[in-house]
Amino acid sequence: MTDLFILCVDRDGQVGRRSRLDSIERQLAGPPVFLAENAWEELETWLLAGVQLPAGWHWSHVRAEVHVKEAYFERLARRRGLEDHPGGGRKPLGEEAARSVERIRTKCQEDFDALARRIEDWLALPIGT
């Protein structure tokens, strides 16, 4: 049995993406519960928020970049020699980032943390609600 579906997509610079996800959530109102979130701008942003960035890389620049994957993530994977690992380095870098969830929540409050709070709210509901 599935109680919760989570859909995470890239925002890709599309200003109306959040409203589209809200519409999908309303259409798929559960049970099961369906939550959707768009990463600002790409899912790789969340990963980058949880790892140590190279010297000279500024979080504000990463966060402002629409093409985070190409501009930052792929460069980091190459620098660390991880581009040939699963997901182009997403697996090892994702595992590293997962050890810093609070840092990701702090740096990505509008998206990652918002989704985490929604999941926490759902988990706090009485069973069967």
C-alpha positions in Angstrom: 0.0 0.0 0.0 1.2 3.5 -0.8 0.3 6.4 1.4 2.4 9.2 0.0 3.6 10.1 -3.5 6.2 12.8 -3.9 7.0 14.4 -7.3 10.1 16.6 -7.6 10.8 18.4 -10.8 13.1 21.1 -12.1 11.8 24.6 -12.2 13.9 25.4 -15.3 13.2 29.1 -15.1 9.5 28.6 -15.6 7.8 31.1 -13.3 4.5 29.3 -13.4 5.8 25.9 -12.5 4.7 26.1 -8.8 1.1 27.0 -9.8 1.1 24.0 -12.3 2.2 21.7 -9.5 -0.5 23.1 -7.2 -3.1 22.3 -9.9 -1.8 18.7 -10.3 -1.9 18.2 -6.5 -5.6 19.4 -6.5 -6.4 17.0 -9.3 -4.7 14.1 -7.6 -6.0 14.8 -4.1 -5.8 11.6 -2.2 -5.7 9.3 -0.6 -3.0 8.5 -1.2 -1.5 11.9 -0.5 0.3 13.5 -3.5 2.9 16.2 -2.9 4.8 18.0 -5.7 7.7 20.4 -5.5 9.9 22.2 -8.0 13.6 22.7 -7.3 14.9 26.1 -7.8 16.1 25.8 -10.6 17.2 22.2 -10.9 17.2 19.2 -8.5 21.0 19.3 -8.6 20.7 22.6 -6.6 19.6 20.6 -3.6 22.5 18.3 -3.9 24.9 21.3 -4.2 23.4 22.9 -1.1 24.5 19.8 0.9 28.1 19.4 -0.2 31.2 21.5 0.3 31.6 23.8 -2.7 35.0 24.4 -4.2 36.9 27.6 -3.2 35.7 30.6 -5.2 32.2 29.2 -5.8 29.5 31.3 -4.1 26.2 29.8 -3.0 24.3 33.0 -4.2 25.7 32.4 -7.7 24.7 28.7 -7.7 21.2 29.6 -6.4 20.7 32.3 -9.1 21.8 30.0 -12.0 19.0 28.6 -14.2 21.2 25.9 -15.6 22.7 24.6 -12.4 23.4 21.1 -13.7 25.6 22.3 -16.5 27.1 25.4 -14.8 27.9 23.8 -11.4 26.9 20.2 -10.8 28.7 18.6 -13.9 31.8 20.7 -13.2 31.9 19.5 -9.6 31.5 15.9 -10.6 34.4 16.3 -13.1 36.6 18.0 -10.4 36.0 15.1 -8.1 36.4 12.5 -10.7 32.8 11.2 -10.3 31.4 11.9 -13.8 31.6 8.1 -14.6 29.8 7.1 -11.4 26.0 6.3 -11.3 24.0 9.3 -12.4 27.0 11.2 -13.5 28.1 11.5 -9.9 24.7 12.0 -8.4 24.9 8.8 -6.3 28.1 9.6 -4.4 27.4 13.3 -4.2 23.8 12.7 -3.2 25.0 10.4 -0.4 27.4 13.1 0.7 24.6 15.8 0.6 22.2 13.5 2.5 24.4 13.8 5.5 23.7 17.5 5.5 19.9 17.7 5.2 19.7 20.6 7.7 22.1 22.6 5.5 20.0 21.9 2.5 16.9 22.9 4.3 18.5 26.2 5.4 19.9 27.0 1.9 16.8 25.9 0.0 13.9 27.1 2.2 11.5 28.0 -0.7 11.6 24.5 -2.1 13.4 21.7 -0.3 12.5 22.9 3.2 9.0 23.7 2.1 8.5 20.1 0.9 10.2 18.7 4.1 7.7 20.7 6.2 4.8 19.4 4.2 6.0 15.9 4.7 6.5 16.5 8.5 2.9 17.9 8.7 1.6 14.8 6.9 3.5 12.5 9.2 2.1 14.3 12.3 -1.5 13.6 11.2 -3.4 10.9 13.0 -3.4 7.6 11.2 -6.3 7.4 8.7 -6.5 11.1 8.2 
